[in-house]
Amino acid sequence: MSEKKALFRSAICGVALSAAAWFTLTVQPSYADAFAMFETNFDTVDVPFGTHIFVSDIEGWTGGPEQIEVQNHCCGAPYSEPNHVELDTNGIANSSMSRSIIGIVPGPYRLFWIYSPHPLIPANSNGIQVLLDGVPLQTVTEDGTNNLDTEWSFQSVDFHLGTTPATLTFAAIGDVDGVGGYIDNVILAFVPEPGSMSLFLTALVAGGFGLMWRVRPSRQ
């Protein structure tokens, strides 16, 4: 595991377990591994070093009309090697990426992700918004005008999921100019609470276990 990935997992463990301190994990490679619904790092697509490509889908995400821009060190270093994504793709319109999600059991879930402003670009063009079924949950933007490279930061947002599908979306917001905020390493995890833990364990026994523990595509 890379140093950056280990740091990300450590941050997740610290945040998530404080929200469920009653529950003691006796065997815990990491919180993200134990309760992750999915994890994506955008590194399974081959992009030549120093360039970018546009794709309509990647690792379970479906791009909006202006697609998803996947970069490999063309305009800043990724958090996890070799790629990250940008959603202000072509200067025509801001784009987005979405995926359908569903809870193993009804209850609280937490989305973890890594954000960086585009180097040398002001905050009004670096906005990223997280939405669930079209309702904004989180908006992040930072000023990158003094940054010569990416400046990655941990982000998280909590929400409730039921057992019917919901649509999770990342969307670029702000100026439409072909440059915008970056996204890397996205994880959705179940946050166990006393009232939902028994249902969660039942779901594992009934077959949800394979969703929690799986080999995720990565070239790290």
Secondary structure, DSSP 8 states (H G I E B T S, - for coil): --HHHHHHHHHHHHHHHHTTTT---SS-S-HHHHHEEEEE-S-SS---TTEEEEESEETTEEE-TT-EEEEESSSS--SSSS-EEES--SSSS--EEEEEE--SSSEEEEEEEEEE--TT--GGG-EEEEEETTEEEEEE----TT-SS---EEEEEEEEE-SS-EEEEEEEES--SS---EEEEEEEEE---HHHHHHHHHHIIIIIHHHHS-------
